[in-house]
Every structure is written in structure tokens, then in C-alpha cells.
């Protein structure tokens, strides 16, 4: 919106200058040409009437000039509005963009999971081989420079839940997590001005998980840790997670929630696997939304009012269907006389606005992101791309996220909050 307005301002200012200079020489665009083709010419009167006619003709030329150039300005503004080029706002470009939800990992973690878990090759090995920006910090920095990302918050891959033998053993699970976290700490230490770390957590054992989380925050200076949600993981409201939430609130550190549903969970009964990437493209959004519902009704935000939970993919389905959910809860309680098994206050949807969300719509979707922003509020929206988890090694997801934010109906100050201000405040990225 702001880019369009600026385009109009530039065009109109140029127009006024030309009018003052009586510069009626115009090279119109195709749209403007269509407006003035086949003009109707009238006989020119003589004498006093001729002078009056001449004055009117000049006036009409100016009117035509104004009309033509306004049409050209509209066409130019529309071109700016719909262009696929990435053009950050000037104020954003000056301070850069903080990507609060991007991924990074290390081959040595895959090696460990293959050795200890027995799965060769690990399901993520081909992913790593085909996505160099996922495992090479220099290539990631080059990509960030290319796209205007001043800092990337590096969220873990792979998740330990992908290797059941390792995840089932608390000792092996901790070793795998420590390999990742130590390697990430070394990467961040090389460029602390560009990278922020997020810990891989060994969720098998509650005490071990909390201890590694505290080490990552206190010693490694990470912004927080990541919790996986989905059918292969513990429910996020499982009692084992309560000490983690308590510690996160006490340390003022954030927790990133990430969905993970493998393809082996079929779409229909009688099938062996999910088809056509439904397991990832759609089911992950459902898993994230389910996790949000479980955390809200568990009363997490009542127990820890300041806790920072970052939900992937713009809050998943919640901002789109929050009112539908509220109507469903109301209808259930009205017709059964049974209140939801929770101590939180009604309306329940108000509690969902305490999550933080990212902008990873995975497409140029400003309207979808606008809905999420309207629901959660601008101060709860962090720029996040999900880089580099696309077929272009991060270019597509990042540019789409930037374009979506630039397409929001917000003030320039609010846009800066989304691009970097909120992440700096919430995650203390500096």
C-alpha cells in the first residue's frame, strides 16, 4: 500500500512540474494512448472567439495531459504493486530483516543418527545433500546478503523423533542433541552479528531435556529451544513438558513449536502412506493448530503469563477458524451442559492471541498473513521464512515472505516491527 501511494506521489509531482513548465510533450504508455486515439477536431473560430478557443484548447491539452499521466501513474503504481521483484521498504533495508524462523543443521548429526539408530540412509540425508544452504554457514550468509536478511535465527534440523532407537534412549538422545547444539554454538560464535541459535532438545527424559535447555540458554547463549509436535511426539501438554515451560518462563527464553508428521500416517483407513504430500502440506498445519489448542486449554498462559511460544506458519489454522472454533465450543456447552475441561476464562479464543507467530506462509499471500496479523496483533508477528526448505534452497520462501509483509495494510512503523523490531524485542537478538 505504501509503495503504491509513493508511486502516485512521484508521478503526480512530476506531472505538476511539467504542467507548470507547459510541457505537453507526452510519450504515453499503451493504456494512455488508448485514451487519446482518434480525437475529434472542431473548426477554429475567428477574432475574439479565436483567442478564447485557443485558451480553451490549451486548457484541454492540460486536462488531457493530466488525464493521460494519471492513467500512466495508475499503471505504474499497479506495476509496482504486482511486481514479483523483492523490494524491501527503505527503512527496512537500512536496518535489515531478522528472520526469526529459519532452519540449519549439520551432517555430523545425520552421521550419528545413522550410526546409533541403524537407519541408513537417514530420511534427511538426501535433503541435506540437495540443500547446501541448510548445512553450510558461508552459503547461508551469501544467501542472507542477497536477500537483505541481517540476522537468521537458526532452528534445528533434524528432529530426534525421526530416529526412534535414538529417541527412546535418554543417553543417546542427549548425545545427539549435544552434537547439534555444540556445532551450532560454534557456528554462531563465528558470526554472532548474523546468527542466533535455537537448541535441539532431547525430549525423551524431562530432567535431561530441561538441563540441556538451560545449558543452551545460559552457556551457549541461545535464544531458546525447539519442541516438536505431531503424532510421533508427546502431546505438548504432557506433564513431562511442564518443567520445560517453567524453566523457559524463568529464563525469559523462547520455545519454537514445529510440526512433524511423517508420511507413514495415511490420509485414509486402509492405506499405508499419505499421498501427494498431504502429510506435510496440510497435516502439519493441523498438528500445529492442535498443539495450540492443547496448550491453551491446559492453561499454560495462565500459569506463565509472559512465556514466549513461537508458532510456525502464521499460527497455522487458528487465525482462519478461531471464531468457528469458539462457536463450536459454545454450541457443545449449550447442548450438553458440559463445560470444556479447562479452568481458563471465556471466550476461549482470546487466549490464543498470546502466541507469537511467524510470516512463513510459503507463498506470496499478504491477505492470509493479514488475517493472522488482525487476529494476533502486530506486536505478535515475527518475520520468519522457513528458509531454506524449498526447491530453491531458500530463495522462494524468503522472497515470498518479504513480499507478503510488504503487501500488508500496515503503517511503515508496523512493517519495521514485523521485519525486525519484534524479534529484537522478544528474542533479544540485538
C-alpha positions as CSV (number, residue, x, y, z in Angstrom):
1,X,0.0,0.0,0.0
2,X,2.7,2.4,0.9
3,X,4.7,1.6,-2.2
4,X,1.6,2.3,-4.3
5,X,1.0,5.6,-2.6
6,X,4.6,6.6,-3.1
7,X,4.3,5.8,-6.8
8,X,1.3,8.0,-7.2
9,X,3.1,10.8,-5.3
10,X,6.1,10.6,-7.6
11,X,4.0,10.6,-10.7
12,X,1.8,13.4,-9.7
13,X,4.7,15.6,-8.5
14,X,6.4,15.1,-11.8
15,X,3.1,15.9,-13.6
16,X,2.7,19.2,-11.7
17,X,6.2,20.2,-12.6
18,X,5.6,19.5,-16.3
19,X,2.3,21.4,-16.2
20,X,3.9,24.5,-14.7
21,X,6.5,24.3,-17.5
22,X,3.7,23.8,-20.0
23,X,5.5,20.7,-21.2
24,X,2.7,19.0,-23.1
25,X,5.0,16.6,-24.9
26,X,4.0,13.2,-23.8
27,X,5.2,9.7,-24.5
28,X,2.1,7.8,-23.3
29,X,2.0,4.1,-22.3
30,X,-0.3,1.8,-24.2
31,X,-3.1,2.5,-21.7
32,X,-2.7,6.2,-22.0
33,X,-2.6,6.0,-25.8
34,X,-5.9,4.3,-25.9
35,X,-7.5,7.3,-24.1
36,X,-6.5,9.8,-26.7
37,X,-6.6,8.0,-30.0
38,X,-9.0,9.3,-32.7
39,X,-9.5,12.8,-31.3
40,X,-12.5,14.9,-32.6
41,X,-11.4,18.2,-34.2
42,X,-13.8,21.2,-34.5
43,X,-13.5,24.2,-36.8
44,X,-11.4,27.0,-35.3
45,X,-13.4,30.3,-34.8
46,X,-12.0,33.7,-35.8
47,X,-11.4,37.0,-33.9
48,X,-12.0,37.3,-30.2
49,X,-13.6,33.9,-30.2
50,X,-10.4,32.6,-31.7
51,X,-8.4,33.8,-28.7
52,X,-11.0,32.2,-26.4
53,X,-10.9,29.0,-28.3
54,X,-7.1,29.0,-28.2
55,X,-7.2,29.4,-24.4
56,X,-9.7,26.6,-24.1
57,X,-7.6,24.4,-26.3
58,X,-4.6,24.9,-24.0
59,X,-6.8,24.1,-21.1
60,X,-8.0,21.0,-22.8
61,X,-4.4,20.0,-23.6
62,X,-3.5,20.3,-20.0
63,X,-6.6,18.3,-19.0
64,X,-5.7,15.6,-21.5
65,X,-2.1,15.7,-20.2
66,X,-3.4,15.3,-16.6
67,X,-5.7,12.5,-17.6
68,X,-3.0,10.7,-19.6
69,X,-0.4,11.0,-16.9
70,X,-2.7,10.0,-14.1
71,X,-3.5,6.9,-16.2
72,X,0.2,6.3,-16.6
73,X,0.7,6.8,-12.9
74,X,-2.0,4.3,-12.1
75,X,-0.4,1.8,-14.5
76,X,3.0,2.4,-12.9
77,X,1.6,2.0,-9.4
78,X,-0.1,-1.2,-10.4
79,X,3.1,-2.5,-11.9
80,X,4.9,-1.7,-8.6
81,X,2.1,-3.4,-6.7
82,X,2.2,-6.6,-8.6
83,X,5.8,-7.0,-9.4
84,X,7.5,-10.2,-8.3
85,X,10.7,-8.4,-7.6
86,X,11.8,-8.2,-3.9
87,X,12.0,-4.6,-2.8
88,X,12.2,-4.0,0.9
89,X,11.0,-0.7,2.3
90,X,13.8,1.9,2.6
91,X,13.6,1.9,6.4
92,X,13.8,-1.9,6.5
93,X,16.7,-2.0,4.1
94,X,18.6,0.4,6.4
95,X,18.4,-2.0,9.3
96,X,17.9,-5.3,7.6
97,X,15.5,-8.1,8.3
98,X,15.6,-10.5,11.2
99,X,14.5,-14.0,10.1
100,X,13.1,-15.5,13.3
101,X,12.3,-18.9,11.9
102,X,14.8,-20.4,9.6
103,X,16.4,-23.8,9.7
104,X,20.0,-25.1,10.0
105,X,21.7,-28.4,10.7
106,X,24.9,-30.4,10.4
107,X,26.0,-33.6,8.6
108,X,27.6,-34.9,11.8
109,X,24.1,-35.2,13.3
110,X,22.9,-37.3,10.4
111,X,26.1,-39.5,10.7
112,X,25.3,-40.0,14.4
113,X,21.7,-40.9,13.9
114,X,22.7,-43.4,11.1
115,X,25.3,-45.0,13.4
116,X,23.2,-45.3,16.5
117,X,19.8,-45.5,15.0
118,X,20.5,-48.1,12.3
119,X,18.6,-46.3,9.6
120,X,20.9,-46.0,6.5
121,X,20.5,-43.6,4.8
122,X,18.6,-41.4,7.3
123,X,15.5,-39.9,5.8
124,X,17.1,-36.4,5.9
125,X,20.4,-37.3,4.2
126,X,19.2,-36.5,0.6
127,X,17.6,-33.3,1.9
128,X,20.9,-32.2,3.3
129,X,22.8,-33.1,0.1
130,X,20.4,-31.1,-2.1
131,X,20.2,-28.1,0.2
132,X,23.7,-26.6,0.7
133,X,22.3,-23.5,2.5
134,X,21.0,-25.8,5.2
135,X,24.4,-27.0,6.3
136,X,27.0,-24.5,5.0
137,X,27.2,-21.3,7.0
138,X,29.1,-19.4,4.3
139,X,26.5,-20.2,1.7
140,X,23.8,-19.2,4.2
141,X,25.5,-15.9,4.7
142,X,25.7,-15.3,1.0
143,X,22.0,-16.0,0.6
144,X,21.2,-13.7,3.5
145,X,23.2,-10.9,1.9
146,X,21.5,-11.5,-1.4
147,X,18.0,-11.3,0.1
148,X,18.5,-8.5,2.7
149,X,18.5,-10.7,5.8
150,X,20.7,-9.1,8.5
151,X,20.2,-11.9,11.0
152,X,18.9,-15.5,10.9
153,X,17.6,-17.4,13.9
154,X,18.7,-21.0,13.3
155,X,16.1,-23.5,14.3
156,X,17.2,-27.2,14.4
157,X,17.0,-30.0,11.9
158,X,16.8,-33.0,12.1
159,X,14.4,-33.8,14.9
160,X,15.4,-36.7,17.1
161,X,11.9,-38.1,16.8
162,X,12.9,-39.2,13.3
163,X,15.2,-41.8,14.8
164,X,13.1,-43.9,17.2
165,X,16.1,-46.0,18.6
166,X,18.0,-42.9,19.4
167,X,15.0,-41.0,20.8
168,X,14.0,-43.9,23.0
169,X,17.4,-43.9,24.8
170,X,17.8,-40.9,27.0
171,X,21.6,-41.1,26.8
172,X,21.7,-41.4,23.0
173,X,19.1,-38.7,22.7
174,X,21.2,-36.3,24.8
175,X,24.4,-37.1,22.9
176,X,22.7,-36.3,19.6
177,X,21.2,-33.1,20.9
178,X,24.6,-32.0,22.3
179,X,26.3,-32.7,19.0
180,X,23.9,-30.4,17.3
181,X,23.9,-27.7,20.0
182,X,27.7,-27.6,20.3
183,X,28.1,-27.4,16.5
184,X,25.5,-24.6,16.3
185,X,27.2,-22.7,19.1
186,X,30.5,-22.8,17.2
187,X,28.7,-21.6,14.0
188,X,27.1,-18.7,15.9
189,X,30.4,-17.8,17.6
190,X,31.9,-17.2,14.1
191,X,29.2,-14.7,13.2
192,X,27.4,-13.6,16.4
193,X,26.3,-10.5,14.5
194,X,24.4,-12.6,11.9
195,X,23.3,-15.8,13.6
196,X,21.2,-16.7,16.7
197,X,20.9,-20.2,17.9
198,X,17.9,-22.3,19.0
199,X,18.6,-25.6,20.8
200,X,17.7,-29.1,19.8
201,X,16.0,-30.7,22.8
202,X,16.3,-34.3,24.0
203,X,12.6,-34.7,24.9
204,X,12.8,-38.4,26.0
205,X,13.5,-37.6,29.6
206,X,12.2,-34.4,31.3
207,X,15.2,-33.8,33.6
208,X,17.7,-34.3,30.8
209,X,15.6,-32.0,28.5
210,X,15.5,-29.2,30.9
211,X,19.2,-29.5,31.8
212,X,20.2,-29.3,28.1
213,X,17.8,-26.4,27.6
214,X,19.3,-24.5,30.4
215,X,22.8,-25.2,29.2
216,X,21.9,-23.9,25.7
217,X,20.4,-20.7,27.1
218,X,22.9,-19.9,29.9
219,X,26.2,-21.2,28.5
220,X,25.7,-21.3,24.7
221,X,23.7,-18.0,24.7
222,X,20.9,-19.4,22.6
223,X,17.5,-17.7,22.3
224,X,15.7,-20.8,23.4
225,X,14.8,-24.3,22.2
226,X,12.5,-26.2,19.8
227,X,9.7,-28.6,20.7
228,X,8.3,-31.0,18.0
229,X,4.6,-31.6,17.8
230,X,2.7,-34.3,15.9
231,X,1.7,-38.0,16.2
232,X,5.2,-39.2,16.7
233,X,5.9,-36.9,19.7
234,X,4.4,-36.4,23.2
235,X,1.4,-34.0,23.4
236,X,2.7,-30.5,24.2
237,X,0.5,-30.5,27.3
238,X,2.1,-33.8,28.6
239,X,3.3,-33.5,32.2
240,X,6.9,-34.1,31.1
241,X,6.9,-30.6,29.4
242,X,5.8,-28.7,32.5
243,X,9.3,-28.3,33.9
244,X,10.5,-27.0,30.5
245,X,7.8,-24.4,30.4
246,X,8.6,-23.4,33.9
247,X,12.3,-23.1,33.1
248,X,11.6,-21.2,29.8
249,X,9.5,-18.6,31.7
250,X,12.1,-18.3,34.4
251,X,14.9,-17.7,31.9
252,X,12.7,-15.5,29.7
253,X,13.7,-17.7,26.8
254,X,11.5,-18.7,23.9
255,X,10.2,-22.0,22.7
256,X,9.7,-22.7,19.0
257,X,6.9,-25.2,18.2
258,X,7.5,-27.2,15.0
259,X,5.2,-29.8,13.4
260,X,6.5,-33.2,12.3
261,X,4.1,-35.8,10.8
262,X,5.8,-38.5,8.7
263,X,4.3,-39.8,5.5
264,X,3.7,-43.2,7.1
265,X,0.5,-41.8,8.6
266,X,-2.0,-42.3,5.8
267,X,-4.8,-40.0,4.7
268,X,-7.5,-42.8,4.8
269,X,-8.0,-46.0,6.6
270,X,-6.7,-49.0,4.6
271,X,-3.8,-47.1,3.0
272,X,-0.2,-47.4,4.0
273,X,1.1,-43.8,3.5
274,X,-0.1,-40.3,3.0
275,X,-0.3,-39.3,-0.7
276,X,0.7,-36.2,-2.6
277,X,2.5,-34.5,0.3
278,X,-0.8,-34.1,2.2
279,X,1.1,-35.3,5.3
280,X,3.3,-32.2,5.2
281,X,1.4,-29.6,3.2
282,X,-1.8,-29.8,5.2
283,X,-1.5,-32.1,8.2
284,X,1.4,-30.2,9.7
285,X,-0.9,-27.1,9.9
286,X,-3.4,-29.3,11.7
287,X,-0.8,-30.6,14.1
288,X,0.4,-27.1,15.0
289,X,-3.2,-25.9,15.5
290,X,-3.9,-28.9,17.7
291,X,-0.8,-28.2,19.8
292,X,-2.1,-24.6,20.2
293,X,-5.5,-25.8,21.4
294,X,-3.9,-28.3,23.9
295,X,-1.6,-25.6,25.3
296,X,-4.4,-23.0,25.7
297,X,-6.9,-25.3,27.4
298,X,-4.1,-26.6,29.6
299,X,-3.9,-23.1,31.0
300,X,-0.3,-22.6,30.0
301,X,-0.6,-18.8,29.6
302,X,-2.4,-18.5,32.9
303,X,0.4,-20.3,34.8
304,X,3.2,-18.4,32.9
305,X,1.7,-15.2,31.6
306,X,5.0,-14.0,30.0
307,X,6.0,-17.2,28.3
308,X,7.2,-16.9,24.7
309,X,5.8,-19.6,22.4
310,X,6.6,-19.1,18.6
311,X,4.2,-21.0,16.3
312,X,5.2,-21.8,12.8
313,X,3.3,-20.8,9.6
314,X,1.4,-17.7,10.8
315,X,-0.4,-19.5,13.6
316,X,-1.5,-22.4,11.3
317,X,-5.3,-22.7,11.1
318,X,-6.2,-20.8,14.3
319,X,-6.5,-17.2,12.8
320,X,-8.6,-18.5,10.0
321,X,-11.0,-20.6,12.0
322,X,-10.8,-19.2,15.6
323,X,-14.4,-17.9,15.5
324,X,-15.6,-21.2,14.1
325,X,-13.9,-23.0,17.0
326,X,-15.4,-20.6,19.5
327,X,-18.9,-21.2,18.0
328,X,-18.2,-25.0,18.3
329,X,-17.3,-24.8,21.9
330,X,-20.3,-22.6,22.7
331,X,-22.6,-25.0,20.8
332,X,-21.2,-28.0,22.6
333,X,-21.6,-26.4,26.1
334,X,-25.1,-25.2,25.3
335,X,-26.4,-28.5,24.1
336,X,-24.6,-30.9,26.5
337,X,-24.5,-28.7,29.6
338,X,-20.9,-29.8,30.0
339,X,-18.2,-27.2,30.2
340,X,-14.8,-27.7,28.5
341,X,-12.3,-29.4,30.8
342,X,-10.4,-26.3,31.5
343,X,-10.1,-23.5,34.0
344,X,-9.5,-20.8,31.5
345,X,-12.0,-18.0,31.1
346,X,-14.3,-17.5,28.1
347,X,-14.2,-16.5,25.3
348,X,-11.6,-19.1,24.8
349,X,-10.2,-17.7,21.6
350,X,-8.8,-14.7,23.4
351,X,-6.1,-16.9,25.0
352,X,-4.8,-17.9,21.6
353,X,-3.7,-14.3,21.0
354,X,-0.8,-14.9,23.4
355,X,1.2,-16.9,21.0
356,X,3.9,-15.4,18.7
357,X,3.7,-16.3,15.1
358,X,5.9,-16.1,12.0
359,X,5.3,-15.0,8.4
360,X,6.1,-18.3,6.7
361,X,3.0,-18.6,4.5
362,X,5.1,-20.5,1.9
363,X,3.7,-18.3,-0.9
364,X,3.0,-14.7,-1.7
365,X,-0.1,-14.4,0.5
366,X,-0.5,-11.0,2.0
367,X,-4.2,-11.5,2.6
368,X,-3.6,-14.7,4.5
369,X,-0.9,-13.0,6.6
370,X,-3.2,-10.0,7.1
371,X,-5.8,-12.3,8.7
372,X,-3.2,-13.7,11.0
373,X,-2.0,-10.2,11.9
374,X,-5.5,-9.0,12.6
375,X,-6.1,-11.9,15.0
376,X,-2.8,-11.9,16.9
377,X,-1.9,-8.2,16.7
378,X,1.1,-6.6,15.0
379,X,3.4,-7.0,18.1
380,X,3.0,-10.8,18.0
381,X,4.2,-11.2,14.4
382,X,7.8,-12.1,13.7
383,X,9.3,-12.3,10.3
384,X,10.1,-15.9,9.6
385,X,10.7,-17.6,6.2
386,X,11.2,-21.3,6.8
387,X,14.4,-20.9,4.8
388,X,15.9,-23.0,3.2
389,X,13.2,-25.7,3.0
390,X,12.1,-25.2,-0.6
391,X,13.3,-26.3,-4.0
392,X,15.4,-23.1,-4.5
393,X,17.4,-23.6,-1.2
394,X,15.6,-20.8,0.5
395,X,15.2,-18.1,-2.2
396,X,11.5,-18.8,-2.8
397,X,10.3,-19.0,0.8
398,X,12.3,-15.9,1.8
399,X,11.2,-13.7,-1.1
400,X,7.6,-14.8,-0.7
401,X,7.7,-13.9,3.0
402,X,9.2,-10.5,2.2
403,X,6.6,-9.8,-0.5
404,X,3.8,-10.9,1.8
405,X,4.9,-8.5,4.6
406,X,5.3,-5.7,2.1
407,X,1.7,-6.3,0.9
408,X,0.2,-5.9,4.4
409,X,-2.1,-3.0,5.1
410,X,0.1,-1.6,7.9
411,X,2.0,1.6,8.7
412,X,5.6,1.8,7.9
413,X,6.5,1.7,11.6
414,X,4.4,-1.5,12.0
415,X,6.2,-3.1,9.0
416,X,9.5,-2.4,10.6
417,X,8.2,-4.1,13.8
418,X,7.4,-7.2,11.8
419,X,10.7,-7.2,9.8
420,X,13.0,-6.9,12.8
421,X,11.6,-4.9,15.8
422,X,9.5,-7.6,17.3
423,X,12.3,-10.2,17.0
424,X,14.8,-7.9,18.6
425,X,12.5,-7.2,21.5
426,X,11.1,-10.7,22.0
427,X,14.2,-12.8,21.2
428,X,16.8,-10.2,22.3
429,X,18.7,-10.7,19.1
430,X,20.4,-7.4,19.4
